[in-house]
């Protein structure tokens, strides 16, 4: 009987030791899902030229009042440039006179625009003593790149 008691004692001691042994640590909680970040705002499209119009008069809004590509010798030649988009850009105009294969620069200028949406800008040239009859051209540039040209005639 001693063996039985001893066996029972050993088994119960083993069970007690097993119950008091190291407990398995609970699995760590899963990391929280990263917060959704808002999509970055799209880059502004920048300034673009949407229209180039020439004429001999402009309104207070800098738009040509009567579009024309033919001028009299004493007319002021205007170019009205409509832009879209936002940002800072450099608009330019280069007026040239063409006689045969010869080309002479009449005037060239630039302006910096800080657009916040659609806008109209203008350049003009005048010659109080009169333009020579013939062919002219105005080229409009945006940031140094041609945005378009208009052929003009002085009669």
C-alpha positions in Angstrom: 0.0 0.0 0.0 2.8 2.3 0.5 3.6 2.0 -3.2 0.1 3.0 -4.1 0.2 6.0 -1.8 3.7 6.8 -3.1 2.5 6.5 -6.7 -0.6 8.6 -6.0 1.5 11.1 -4.3 4.0 11.3 -7.2 1.1 11.6 -9.8 -0.6 14.3 -7.8 2.7 16.2 -7.3 3.4 16.0 -11.0 -0.1 17.3 -11.7 0.4 20.2 -9.3 3.8 21.0 -10.7 2.3 21.0 -14.2 -0.5 23.2 -13.2 1.9 25.7 -11.5 4.4 25.6 -14.4 4.8 28.4 -16.9 1.7 29.5 -18.6 1.8 30.3 -22.3 1.7 34.0 -22.9 -1.3 35.2 -24.8 -0.7 36.0 -28.4 0.1 39.7 -28.9 -2.8 41.8 -30.1 -2.6 42.5 -33.8 -1.1 45.9 -34.7 -3.8 48.4 -35.4 -4.4 49.0 -39.1 -2.6 52.1 -40.3 -4.9 55.1 -40.4 -6.0 55.9 -44.0 -4.1 58.9 -45.2 -6.0 61.3 -47.5 -4.9 61.2 -51.1 -2.4 64.0 -51.8 -4.0 66.9 -53.6 -3.3 66.8 -57.3 -0.6 69.1 -58.6 -2.1 72.2 -60.1 -2.2 72.0 -63.8 -0.3 75.3 -64.1 -1.1 78.1 -66.5 -2.1 77.3 -70.1 -2.9 79.6 -73.0 -6.5 79.0 -74.2 -6.9 81.7 -76.8 -5.0 84.3 -78.7 -6.9 87.1 -80.4 -5.6 90.2 -82.3 -7.4 93.5 -83.0 -7.0 97.3 -83.0 -8.8 98.0 -79.8 -9.3 96.3 -76.4 -11.8 96.8 -73.6 -11.2 97.4 -69.9 -11.2 93.6 -69.5 -8.1 93.4 -71.8 -10.2 91.5 -74.4 -10.0 92.5 -78.0 -13.3 94.3 -78.8 -13.3 93.6 -82.6 -11.0 90.7 -83.7 -9.0 91.5 -86.8 -5.8 90.5 -88.5 -5.8 93.5 -90.8 -4.6 97.0 -89.6 -4.2 100.5 -90.9 -0.8 102.2 -90.8 -1.7 104.3 -87.7 -3.5 101.5 -85.8 -2.2 100.1 -82.5 -2.0 96.3 -82.8 -3.2 94.4 -79.8 -2.9 90.7 -78.9 -5.2 89.5 -76.1 -4.2 86.2 -74.5 -6.7 84.2 -72.5 -5.2 81.8 -69.9 -6.5 79.0 -67.7 -5.1 77.3 -64.6 -3.2 78.6 -61.6 0.3 79.4 -60.8 3.1 81.8 -61.8 4.1 81.9 -65.5 5.9 84.1 -67.9 4.0 85.3 -71.0 5.8 86.8 -73.9 5.1 88.5 -77.2 7.4 88.9 -80.2 6.2 91.1 -83.0 8.0 90.8 -86.3 7.8 92.5 -89.8 8.3 90.2 -92.8 9.4 91.5 -96.2 10.4 88.7 -98.6 12.8 86.5 -96.7 13.9 89.4 -94.4 12.4 89.4 -90.9 12.8 92.3 -88.5 11.9 92.2 -84.8 9.5 95.1 -84.1 9.1 94.6 -80.4 9.6 91.8 -77.8 8.5 91.8 -74.2 7.5 89.5 -71.3 5.3 89.7 -68.2 5.0 87.5 -65.2 1.5 86.5 -64.3 0.3 84.9 -61.1 -2.9 83.3 -62.1 -5.6 82.1 -59.8 -7.9 81.0 -62.5 -9.0 82.1 -66.0 -7.6 85.5 -66.9 -6.9 87.7 -69.9 -3.6 89.5 -70.6 -2.6 91.9 -73.4 0.4 93.1 -75.3 0.4 95.9 -77.9 2.6 97.8 -80.3 2.1 101.2 -81.9 4.0 103.4 -84.3 2.8 107.0 -84.3 4.5 107.8 -87.6 2.8 104.8 -89.2 3.5 101.1 -89.9 5.0 100.2 -93.3 2.5 98.2 -95.3 3.2 94.5 -95.4 3.1 91.3 -93.4 3.6 91.1 -89.6 3.4 88.3 -87.1 3.0 88.1 -83.3 4.2 85.0 -81.5 3.0 84.4 -77.9 5.1 82.4 -75.6 4.4 80.8 -72.3 7.4 80.1 -70.1 9.7 80.6 -73.2 7.8 78.0 -75.3 5.6 79.1 -78.3 1.9 79.1 -77.4 0.8 80.2 -80.9 1.3 82.8 -83.6 -1.0 85.1 -85.5 -0.2 86.6 -89.0 -1.1 90.2 -89.4 -1.3 92.6 -92.4 -0.9 96.3 -92.5 -2.6 97.9 -95.6 
